[in-house]
Structure formats: structure tokens, C-alpha cells
């Protein structure tokens, strides 16, 4: 059975669909999109994080295999925090290249 055979558009609003078919990387993209992209507002953010906590063992095992529930949650929390911080830095313009110019005894930063 392929993904196209079981897919229906209403499943995009169910967080379990993202966890089962996308795994950790789709979870991180959804967190990044909800925080930093315009079109991410329709994605299931809070409920997706709740379901990710329930499925923390298979999600964290994509990074590091452990049998400790708390370590799985710490791994998941750290990756989700990095995705959120990267999206916030994108919005703040911190990821843009910066040109340093020296104009008569002063240093100016110009963002591209």
C-alpha cells in the first residue's frame, strides 16, 4: 500500500499523519514553517507537538537509538528548538550576509 492510496486531503489536519508518514524531518519542517514562513499557519502545530511527545521513541531513534524515555524527549526537544530558532533567525534577518564598511573612522554593517 503506497502513500497515494491511503492519502486524503482531510488527513493534512491530523497530526498523526505527519508523524507516521514524515517522521522527524517533516515534524521539524512543520515547526520551521509555522514559525518562520507565511504559509505555515494552517499546519497543526500544538497538536503535532503533543503527538510527537507520544511518538518520541520512534522519532528520536532516527537520530540516536536509546531505551530511555527522558533522553528521547530531550533529543526531540533540542531538535525542535533548533528548528524554531532557525525560523526566528530567518525572520529577523540574522541569516542574511552582512557587509562591513569602513566610512571615515566608523564601522557600519549593511545587510544584503
Steps between C-alpha positions, in 0.01 A plus 500: 500500500650833398451845644291607202254216560435594863522879464200730528514881530329497838803316643710817470324628811578185702837512677536121513519497118812721509669283763426166335584600142758775540686425818732737679601702195144589403432591863798737496388652171149562638645673807726710274211585265262598779759724661671658204299462179183675392313189384560296815201631692267217397726218620415320828771637727400450864323172445793380289741569787269313738488195271879525448542460876292184487703364207834617642663155489476441121569867423812526716627163378552661158783698665624285787363164617436489873256328733471797738174694463643818651799500268265456203304807610821700548617407148162594355486825698847607392435440130162678514664794680769528234235496224303773675808715565609465136159623388515795739847590377372485142226749589739731681738502208784344695568251222558767235859580403642817650745744339728692736600839363748745648379857447733764647585356842170316536400146430159440351318173446285473191271202449450377148 
